[in-house]
Amino acid sequence: MNKFDVIVVGAGTGGSLTAKTLAKAGLNVCMIDRKAEQNIGDKVCGDAIGKHHFDNIGLAHPSGEELDQVIQGIKVYSPDMETEVNVQGEGVHGYLVNRLLFGQRLVKEAKQAGVTLLTETVVTDPIIKDGYIVGVCTKNLKTNKATDLSAKVVVDASGHAAVLRKKLPPEFGIETNVKDEDIEICYREIREIKTPIDDPGFCKIYLDLQKVPGGYYWVFPKSPTTINVGLGVAMVEGFPNPKDLYNEIVASMPLFKDSKVLTGGGGLVPTRRPISPMVANGIIIIGDAACQVNPIHGGGIGSSMMGGVRAAEIIIEALKKGDVSKEALWPYTGIFMKEYGAKQAGLDIFRMLLQRLNNDEMNYGMRQHLITDDDLLKASMGEDLKLNITEKTSRLFKGLGCLSLLKKLNTMAKLMREVKELHRNYPDSADGLAEWEAKVVAIEQKAKNL
Ligand SMILES: Cc1cc2nc3c(=O)[nH]c(=O)nc-3n(C[C@H](O)[C@H](O)[C@H](O)COP(=O)(O)OP(=O)(O)OC[C@H]3O[C@@H](n4cnc5c(N)ncnc54)[C@H](O)[C@@H]3O)c2cc1C
């Protein structure tokens, strides 16, 4: 059986950064993807990434053909289209990338660092021995040949498929199942439009809780005439077909009159707090496979790359000590939670409330700027959510019979602070996990009952 120091399953954004970081430290790394090499990176996605993610992990910013559009802000529209929240500032500066070329660059950098890349190879199962993951079962999609590969540590970076996570036995203590209600199902197209838009530097998000339950639709310019446009809904019971909804609501927007569809397709993204823990004996789970995605907007490229780099750093230390047990890998979850997971957990509480508001409440809230544009930006960067509730707004809401919304928002802001604090103080060992988890679930329950 072929033996590696580390096997990384999935050559997406998270997997590529994990593999590259490990190989740079001199480890013998194998990265496996089911796609043909020339297709790696091609994914149904909004293609938007914040600039800060590149600075955070020291990755070169996109340029040349890889860079489609520089983004300077986000405009969010209320359901009645009467309010436009315009979020601008350092925190939302970013890029629309050519997803294929971006992915190709990351894979190339991993290979240059010394990673062995196996493509058109599907990972089917983890190999488990004496309570440890010691390798993976693979099948070559061209030859149908099955091969077992072994490694000291395996990383599940297989995205939403989470091929290894889903197959871990209960004694590994990993959440194998993500609830449908915590997943967004999306349909997206890239369209060429006739008349150039006048503000290509802005990503636009449209909220309509009645028509697009638990989600939103987006218009992200890749150039003044090329638009990444799509729609996502929460997979709650009886959810509408996102493609039908897209055709009904989005494709009919005046902007797309006489436009040409360049490509289209569906995709899934988990939008909840990260799984906990993300490690077990011989395995670390990263990226979408570990639900490392922003629960509000569904962005997960940057956090998967950061999650991959941090996982590699922990694995390098563990291999130096010759110990790949759950205890040795344990610090990973806490490190991720401090850097990003706490913010995710807070925003997950926000999502739980947002998904249950109605359009009237959303229209009132946005019109009265209950959260100012500046505070929305700060909250999206991980700061505590500040509510702009003055005596005047309280009186107005009372008059409109909407006082309960203010109370809900206040309680939500408090619960967000509490859950973030818990995630910043993730238990140092598995001993404290049950108590920690119970506290998190209790907060979520309160948020769901708001
Ligand atoms: C419609 C949509 C819009 C989105 N928009 C944005 C956005 O604008 N900005 C943003 O930041 N994020 C966005 N996201 C989320 C983002 O795409 C993901 O968070 C990000 O790609 C996660 O990276 P990853 O490496 O974990 O997984 P992926 O990039 O999905 O990579 C997983 C890799 O694993 C491979 N794989 C899967 N199963 C197997 C197997 N069994 N064997 C071998 N290989 C396997 C796949 O082929 C793939 O290459 C969007 C997602 C969707 C669905």
The ligand as an SDF file (V2000), in Angstrom:
LIG
                    3D

 53 58  0  0  0  0  0  0  0  0999 V2000
  -23.9760   28.6980   -5.2940 C   0  0  0  0  0  0  0  0  0  0  0  0
  -22.8300   28.9640   -4.3810 C   0  0  0  0  0  0  0  0  0  0  0  0
  -22.3200   30.2590   -4.2850 C   0  0  0  0  0  0  0  0  0  0  0  0
  -21.2370   30.5090   -3.4530 C   0  0  0  0  0  0  0  0  0  0  0  0
  -20.7000   31.7550   -3.4570 N   0  0  0  0  0  0  0  0  0  0  0  0
  -19.5940   32.0190   -2.7410 C   0  0  0  0  0  0  0  0  0  0  0  0
  -18.9430   33.2790   -2.8290 C   0  0  0  0  0  0  0  0  0  0  0  0
  -19.3220   34.1850   -3.5840 O   0  0  0  0  0  0  0  0  0  0  0  0
  -17.8500   33.4820   -2.0460 N   0  0  0  0  0  0  0  0  0  0  0  0
  -17.3540   32.5340   -1.2090 C   0  0  0  0  0  0  0  0  0  0  0  0
  -16.3750   32.7860   -0.5000 O   0  0  0  0  0  0  0  0  0  0  0  0
  -17.9520   31.3090   -1.1300 N   0  0  0  0  0  0  0  0  0  0  0  0
  -19.0330   31.0190   -1.8820 C   0  0  0  0  0  0  0  0  0  0  0  0
  -19.5940   29.7790   -1.8360 N   0  0  0  0  0  0  0  0  0  0  0  0
  -19.0200   28.7580   -0.9270 C   0  0  0  0  0  0  0  0  0  0  0  0
  -17.6840   28.2510   -1.4630 C   0  0  0  0  0  0  0  0  0  0  0  0
  -17.8510   27.7830   -2.7790 O   0  0  0  0  0  0  0  0  0  0  0  0
  -17.1780   27.1210   -0.5570 C   0  0  0  0  0  0  0  0  0  0  0  0
  -17.2930   27.5290    0.7850 O   0  0  0  0  0  0  0  0  0  0  0  0
  -15.7110   26.7780   -0.8370 C   0  0  0  0  0  0  0  0  0  0  0  0
  -15.5350   26.3620   -2.1490 O   0  0  0  0  0  0  0  0  0  0  0  0
  -15.2780   25.6540    0.1200 C   0  0  0  0  0  0  0  0  0  0  0  0
  -14.0340   25.1420   -0.2390 O   0  0  0  0  0  0  0  0  0  0  0  0
  -13.6770   23.6290    0.0800 P   0  0  0  0  0  0  0  0  0  0  0  0
  -12.2350   23.4720   -0.3140 O   0  0  0  0  0  0  0  0  0  0  0  0
  -14.1080   23.2620    1.4260 O   0  0  0  0  0  0  0  0  0  0  0  0
  -14.5900   22.7710   -0.9180 O   0  0  0  0  0  0  0  0  0  0  0  0
  -14.6520   22.7630   -2.5020 P   0  0  0  0  0  0  0  0  0  0  0  0
  -14.0450   23.9830   -3.0670 O   0  0  0  0  0  0  0  0  0  0  0  0
  -16.0390   22.4230   -2.8410 O   0  0  0  0  0  0  0  0  0  0  0  0
  -13.6860   21.5570   -2.9030 O   0  0  0  0  0  0  0  0  0  0  0  0
  -13.9780   20.2160   -2.6260 C   0  0  0  0  0  0  0  0  0  0  0  0
  -13.2120   19.3430   -3.6240 C   0  0  0  0  0  0  0  0  0  0  0  0
  -13.3700   17.9770   -3.2170 O   0  0  0  0  0  0  0  0  0  0  0  0
  -13.5680   17.1810   -4.3620 C   0  0  0  0  0  0  0  0  0  0  0  0
  -14.2760   15.9710   -3.9320 N   0  0  0  0  0  0  0  0  0  0  0  0
  -15.5350   15.8740   -3.4280 C   0  0  0  0  0  0  0  0  0  0  0  0
  -15.8240   14.6080   -3.1280 N   0  0  0  0  0  0  0  0  0  0  0  0
  -14.7360   13.8680   -3.4530 C   0  0  0  0  0  0  0  0  0  0  0  0
  -14.4430   12.4800   -3.3790 C   0  0  0  0  0  0  0  0  0  0  0  0
  -15.3190   11.5980   -2.8990 N   0  0  0  0  0  0  0  0  0  0  0  0
  -13.2360   12.0710   -3.8060 N   0  0  0  0  0  0  0  0  0  0  0  0
  -12.3400   12.9480   -4.2990 C   0  0  0  0  0  0  0  0  0  0  0  0
  -12.5630   14.2740   -4.4020 N   0  0  0  0  0  0  0  0  0  0  0  0
  -13.7490   14.7300   -3.9720 C   0  0  0  0  0  0  0  0  0  0  0  0
  -14.3660   18.0710   -5.3000 C   0  0  0  0  0  0  0  0  0  0  0  0
  -14.2220   17.6510   -6.6450 O   0  0  0  0  0  0  0  0  0  0  0  0
  -13.7700   19.4480   -5.0370 C   0  0  0  0  0  0  0  0  0  0  0  0
  -12.7250   19.7660   -5.9380 O   0  0  0  0  0  0  0  0  0  0  0  0
  -20.6720   29.4740   -2.6580 C   0  0  0  0  0  0  0  0  0  0  0  0
  -21.2080   28.1700   -2.7360 C   0  0  0  0  0  0  0  0  0  0  0  0
  -22.2580   27.9090   -3.5910 C   0  0  0  0  0  0  0  0  0  0  0  0
  -22.7820   26.5130   -3.7030 C   0  0  0  0  0  0  0  0  0  0  0  0
  1  2  1  0
  2  3  1  0
  2 52  2  0
  3  4  2  0
  4  5  1  0
  4 50  1  0
  5  6  2  0
  6  7  1  0
  6 13  1  0
  7  8  2  0
  7  9  1  0
  9 10  1  0
 10 11  2  0
 10 12  1  0
 12 13  2  0
 13 14  1  0
 14 15  1  0
 14 50  1  0
 15 16  1  0
 16 17  1  0
 16 18  1  0
 18 19  1  0
 18 20  1  0
 20 21  1  0
 20 22  1  0
 22 23  1  0
 23 24  1  0
 24 25  2  0
 24 26  1  0
 24 27  1  0
 27 28  1  0
 28 29  2  0
 28 30  1  0
 28 31  1  0
 31 32  1  0
 32 33  1  0
 33 34  1  0
 33 48  1  0
 34 35  1  0
 35 36  1  0
 35 46  1  0
 36 37  1  0
 36 45  1  0
 37 38  2  0
 38 39  1  0
 39 40  1  0
 39 45  2  0
 40 41  1  0
 40 42  2  0
 42 43  1  0
 43 44  2  0
 44 45  1  0
 46 47  1  0
 46 48  1  0
 48 49  1  0
 50 51  2  0
 51 52  1  0
 52 53  1  0
M  END
$$$$
